[in-house]
Amino acid sequence: MQDKEMVNDILSMVNSSLTGYASVISQTENQQLRQTIQQIRNCDEEGQYNLFKVASQKGFYKPAAQANSEEIQEVKSQFNG
């Protein structure tokens, strides 16, 4: 397996884990457990972002084009009602 494939595989797995954490957090009543899972999620998000930056620098991952001001405003308006 080449570096690019390994990095992309890890990014995919971490992204799946982050989705799972969001689901568990939203369904956890115990505040201490909820905070622990949030801390784990935050660490995974930081690690995912660091790996993403390395992958991007090496050309392993090409992010989508950045949104322009109009597109950003459109999304904001959808959330602000």
C-alpha angles and dihedrals in degrees: 000000000000126000093254092054093047093049093047091047092052092047090051093050093048091049089053090049091051090054090050092050091053090054094048094045093052091053100043117103098179104091096206092051090045091053091047092053090046090054091050090048091049091052091048091049091052092048091046091052093049091050090046090055091051092047091049093049091051092048093246093123130033113198122216117270114279116261118250124230093266093053091048091051091049092055092045091052091053091057097040093053 
